[in-house]
Amino acid sequence: MAQPLVKKDDDHDDELEYSPFMGIEKGAVLQEARVFNDPQVDPRRCSQVITKLLYLLNQGESFTKVEATEVFFSVTKLFQSKDTGLRRMVYLIIKELSPSSDEVIIVTSSLMKDMNSKIDMYRANAIRVLCRIIDGTLLTQIERYLKQAIVDKNPVVSSAALVSGLHLLKTNPEIVKRWSNEVQEGIQSRSALVQFHALALLHQIRQNDRLAVSKLVGSLTRGSVRSPLAQCLLIRYTSQVIRDMANHGQSGERPFYEFLESCLRHKAEMVILEAARAITELDGVTSRELTPAITVLQLFLSSPRPVLRFAAVRTLNKVAMTHPMAVTNCNIDMESLISDQNRSIATLAITTLLKTGNESSVERLMKQITNFMSDIADEFKIVVVEAIRSLCVKFPLKYRSLMTFLSNILREEGGFEYKRAIVDSIVTIIRDIPDAKESGLLHLCEFIEDCEFTYLSTQILHFLGIEGPNTSDPSKYIRYIYNRVHLENATVRAAAVSTLAKFGFMVESLKPRITVLLKRCIYDSDDEVRDRATLYLSVLGGDGTVDTDKESKDFLFGSLDVPLVNMETSLKNYEPSEEAFDINSVPKEVKSQPLAEKKAQGKKPTGLGAPPAAPTSGFDGYEKLLSSIPEFTAFGKLFKSSLPVELTEAETEYAVDVVKHIFDSHVVFQYNCTNTIPEQLLERVNVIVDASEAEEFSEVTSKALNSLPYDSPGQAFVVFEKPAGVPAIGKFSNTLTFVVKEVDPSTGEAEDDGVEDEYQLEDLEVVAGDYMVKVGVSNFRNAWDSLDEEDERVDEYGLGQRDSLGEAVKAVIDLLGMQTCEGTETIPLNARSHTCLLSGVYIGNVKVLVRAQFGMDSSKDIAMKLTVRAEDVSVAEAIHEIVASG
Amino acid sequence: MELPPKVKNILLLDSEGKRVAVKYYSDDWPTNSAQEAFEKSVFTKTQKTNARTEVEVTALENNIVVDSFDAVTLLLRSNVDKREALDNLDLIFLSFDEIIDGGIVLETDANVIAGKAGINSTDPNAPLSEQTISQALATAREHLTRSLMK
């Protein structure tokens, strides 16, 4: 090559010296490429230059249009050489350069000549190159040769033509479809790969013809396929046919199951795996059908080949999500995989075991995982931590060993995300299992003694302040908290001061000591820390700044009851004056956020990451908002709040949406209004509701909004009474009434006189779904089995034509207002059948579970079989009524 | 709809994770820097595995990475080091071309691949002898796992 290298025997240190491409430069190589134009072609030299060009492209270098064209033209000259090695390189570089259509003309004749060459290798490669670079018109010219090539006696040529057909099908389907007969012949080929490529192409050609695919599968499953790869394809196509047939209501014995089952005894491992996977993925697979597949997968778990172990454990891991009981037989083999050298296999094994393990095996499992945790990457550890969190919720009695495990790994090295996952898990366990609280809090205390993450330290301190004072011996936490004041950065010190104050306030006996500690903090170097300490000292000292215990308590523990965004806006608008800033002037309603923000919020983790601070949307926020209004306190406990329903079009003068709050015998409509006109001030904003189409409802009271300035949302309320515990439904029409006052935009002052006006809003409905609360279950199957089968109600519904199955599924979920379980809300693209699992609590606190099976036929008509189980059979019937009337 | 199984890319990296030869067949990594980032993550993830004697497999996000040296080992006469690989880069490019065409598996037998790529100018027809089914069976296993990538 360019720099002939003398091989050094003694040292390998000087890596650079060994690269034949050291210091290679595009300009120089392009210069070298002129050698292609020499009248006497030197094949060896030219091959080397092409390799260099390929090397440059491969390293991410790009050629300009001019450079590429120049290289392409000179490369075409090399066709005159008879050297086969060089010809191969020429084919390669042409494909890499991807010439434009006007340039292609230059090489087509050479390539067509090669396509008819006696040398097989030329034929095969010329086909692949040509099919890569030509367009439709040229394709018709060479179609004849391609059809010949498909049935060529040399399998390499045949495969080249078939694979090219697969690529061309995307751009020129109508041409490729004409090759069916030749392709069909290819399926009978003695060559395994030709059979594989032919089957793939024939299926692609016929993919939109359900009947043809079904026929193809029907004839091939009778056993003419020899290639294992082709057999794997056939298994996939068979699964597709099975799904289609199920959607067309063909019931009875599952067609082709016997074929899949027979493939489990095939001699090629890949076929066995493919068949096992296909069986486990059958819709509504029964345990009788599953058993043989699980058995072969279990055998692969102890295979010496990592690839087989991986494939088997991956499939079993998926099965464990839906049929954990079916996989328990493999638990022993699975446990031995925990120590597998391959970490992907080990992690899959562990997460499977965490799903299938029973209560008695938890401790043994934890012991094994402990040994394994130290040498896997953080991302795997997070998977394990999350699995353990759900295990703990599932088996609360086992919290001790799980908590020990979590506290142990908390002490080990790890990145922020990993540590946060552990802390979140501990917090969840503390919240869910009261017995775990004291030990959990101590583990967190020990963690902050040596925690490098400010965020986690402050979050834990906050959590300690809320939970710590209510424990049997709050004083033992003080040391950990006060240590922070000595040892940490200002942010953590400030958080520690707040936490100390909470202890001082809640635990009378600690108050004097806390006061001493806080006094030391007023000399802190950071002003925030000093300010907080001074403030809290005054609260604790009761020196008259605050009057009552209640106020101090609200101050220390109450969360900010206005959204931070609104607070920020109001503070920015506040101009220093005689009048103090009034927090009550801050609007409490959250403006509807842009979609992106909502999404970002949706990703927030639970546990510590979701502090209970000041949401005014969401259930807690609504509950707080409603309980702050005296008229509503007598209604009892809030059962459910709906999502906001828009009552105005986007971009109108006044934007109004409504939230329906359901109480046992009342319904409160919360109208969120926004004035989008800068020149107007609205006053006495009220909503007049006509409930003539809602017979069971009678209006009790309404609460107008006194003032609605520009771009500052506010709420009006209307309250209806309804029969207690009854899921009454009805339709309400709404009119917004108000007084408009002109505002001078320059001064911001409103005129004294206003004009009464009204604005028609869209209708609002209270539907049955409003009486259903989304409550998930951790294990649907267990929950399902725990409800009495006697009380099950089944019925079938025709849902009419829909664009997709997903649309129908979503409509039913929305109608019922229930929580989807086990990820069944996601529907595979182009699926023709789907089973959706739903759970919820119906008004009257009745647990309801629904299993909805959907199927779609070729005319996109959708049918649904709905199976409902509820703690109260009348509720199961009510669910059917909802669907029947929806 | 079932599409034929597709390979997303094929990578040959050196002992430091640097690119020796790569070929991408999907648009998942549209830019060179995206490709380099992917190669780096594959490398960090797999550097501890030893695929010299046995095909190894790693799950990486939603992709499955299969390590295999078969064909390259045969080409370079069991002497896979960077120098050797770079000296024979033309053969490596050719073998990539023989293994996969636009993402579709073209050939699975390491011997056949090495034979077709290692072709020399005096013997044009010899390496194209028809492979036997048993040969294909012998090395098809790793490609099964590749095909799982979809």
Contacts between the chains, C-beta under 8 A, distances in Angstrom:
chain1	res1	chain2	res2	distance
A	1	B	87	7.4
A	15	B	82	7.3
A	18	B	82	6.9
A	18	B	83	4.1
A	18	B	86	7.6
A	19	B	82	7.6
A	19	B	83	7.3
A	19	B	86	5.6
A	20	B	86	5.4
A	20	B	87	5.8
A	20	B	89	7.9
A	21	B	86	6.2
A	21	B	89	7.8
A	43	B	121	6.8
A	47	B	90	6.2
A	48	B	90	7.9
A	50	B	90	7.6
A	51	B	89	5.5
A	51	B	90	4.4
A	51	B	93	7.3
A	54	B	89	7.5
A	54	B	90	7.7
A	54	B	93	5.4
A	55	B	89	6.1
A	58	B	19	7.1
A	58	B	21	5.8
A	58	B	22	6.3
A	58	B	93	7.8
A	59	B	19	6.4
A	60	B	32	3.5
A	60	B	35	7.4
A	60	B	36	7.3
A	83	B	121	5.0
A	84	B	119	6.4
A	84	B	121	5.4
A	84	B	124	4.3
A	85	B	119	6.4
A	85	B	120	6.3
A	85	B	121	4.5
A	86	B	121	7.6
A	88	B	94	5.8
A	88	B	119	6.7
A	89	B	90	6.3
A	89	B	94	7.8
A	91	B	97	7.9
A	92	B	93	5.9
A	92	B	94	6.8
A	92	B	97	5.9
A	95	B	97	7.9
A	119	B	124	5.5
A	119	B	125	6.4
A	120	B	125	6.7
A	120	B	128	4.9
A	121	B	116	7.5
A	121	B	119	7.0
A	121	B	124	6.4
A	121	B	125	7.2
A	121	B	128	5.5
A	128	B	101	6.0
A	132	B	102	7.5
A	154	B	128	7.0
A	154	B	130	7.4
A	155	B	130	5.9
A	155	B	131	7.7
A	156	B	116	7.7
A	156	B	128	5.9
A	159	B	106	6.4
A	159	B	107	7.9
A	160	B	101	7.6
A	160	B	106	7.9
A	163	B	101	4.9
A	163	B	102	7.4
A	163	B	104	5.2
A	163	B	106	6.2
A	164	B	101	7.7
A	166	B	4	6.3
A	166	B	104	6.0
A	167	B	101	7.8
A	167	B	102	5.3
A	167	B	104	7.8
A	191	B	130	6.8
A	191	B	131	7.7
A	191	B	133	8.0
A	192	B	133	5.1
A	192	B	136	4.7
A	192	B	137	7.9
A	193	B	106	7.5
A	193	B	107	6.6
A	193	B	108	7.2
A	193	B	131	8.0
A	193	B	136	6.7
A	197	B	104	7.6
A	200	B	4	4.0
A	200	B	104	7.6
A	203	B	2	7.1
A	204	B	3	7.6
A	204	B	4	7.0
A	207	B	1	5.6
A	207	B	2	7.8
A	226	B	133	6.8
A	227	B	133	7.4
A	227	B	136	7.4
A	228	B	136	7.9
A	228	B	137	6.4
A	228	B	140	5.9
A	229	B	105	7.5
A	229	B	108	7.4
A	229	B	140	6.2
A	229	B	143	7.3
A	229	B	144	7.9
A	229	B	147	7.7
A	232	B	144	6.9
A	232	B	147	6.8
A	233	B	2	7.9
A	233	B	4	7.2
A	233	B	5	7.9
A	236	B	2	5.0
A	237	B	2	6.0
A	240	B	1	7.8
A	240	B	2	5.6
A	268	B	137	6.2
A	268	B	140	7.4
A	269	B	141	6.2
A	269	B	144	7.5
A	270	B	140	6.3
A	270	B	141	6.1
A	270	B	143	8.0
A	270	B	144	3.5
A	273	B	144	6.7
A	274	B	144	7.5
A	304	B	54	7.9
A	305	B	54	6.5
A	305	B	55	7.1
A	305	B	141	7.2
A	306	B	54	6.3
A	306	B	55	7.0
A	306	B	56	5.5
A	306	B	57	5.7
A	307	B	55	5.2
A	307	B	56	7.7
A	307	B	57	5.0
A	307	B	66	7.1
A	307	B	141	6.3
A	307	B	142	6.2
A	307	B	144	7.6
A	307	B	145	5.0
A	308	B	141	7.7
A	310	B	57	4.6
A	310	B	59	7.7
A	310	B	145	7.2
A	311	B	144	7.5
A	311	B	145	6.3
A	311	B	148	6.8
A	314	B	59	7.6
A	341	B	49	7.9
A	342	B	49	6.7
A	342	B	56	6.7
A	342	B	57	7.1
A	342	B	58	7.5
A	343	B	58	7.9
A	344	B	57	6.8
A	344	B	58	5.1
A	344	B	59	4.3
A	348	B	59	7.6
A	377	B	45	8.0
A	830	B	1	5.8
